[in-house]
Amino acid sequence: MEIADFVSECIWHPSQKLSKNKDGSLTAEFEIEGLSEIKIWVLGFGANVEVLKPKELRGELKEIAVKIQKIYS
């Protein structure tokens, strides 16, 4: 099962809006107050997801990715 299919089969948050893209990927939108909870959720999908916005979350995930790369280099 692909990640897009897995994510689309569940209700992850009451505010979620999911849209399937032509290429088979999925765009998920959530209205949340803080980034901590969503950051942990996104990290659980590893390199199978990309956060488009907010920029602050993208930046935090990039910092974590750099730290992980240093650990496993």
N, C-alpha and C positions, 0 to 999 in steps of 0.2 A: 504494500500500500504506500502510495506517495504521501509526503507530508501535507500537500494541499488537500488531499482527500481526507486524511486524518483530522486536520484542523476543521474542515467544513462539516464534519459529522458531529461536532460537539458544540455545546453552548459554553463558552469560556468566560463570558462576561455579559451582564444584561445589556450593555450598550453596544455590543459588537455588531458590525456591519461587514459582511463577507461578500466578495464578488470574485467570480471565476474569470480569469483573463483568457484571451484567445490561445495563448501559448501553454495553457494548462496550469499556470501558476495561480495563486490566490492572493487577493489583496484583502487584508483584514484591518479594520479601523475600530478603535476603542476610545471611549472618553473616560480618562482616568485622572486622578488627582496627583498621584506621585509616580515616580519612575521605578522605584525599588521592586515592586511586585512584578511589573511587566518585564523588567530587565531580567529577572531570574527566570521567568517563563520563556522569554526569547532565547536565553542562553541554553535552555534545555533542548532546543532544536539545532544547536551547533551551527555549522556552516550551511544548513539547509534553508535558512531564512535570511532576509535582508530587511532591516528597518529603514524605511524611507524618511520618516519624520516622527517625532521632532528631532531637530539637529542635536539637541542636548543628549538624547538617548543614543543616537548614532555615535556621538563622541565618547560617551561612557563605554559603550560596547567596543569601540576601537581601542580604547585604553586597556580594557580587559584582554582583548585579543593579542595585543602587544605583549602583555605580561605572560599570557599562556604560551606564546611563541618563544619567549625567553626561557621559560621553564623546560620546554621540550626540544630546545635546540641543542 
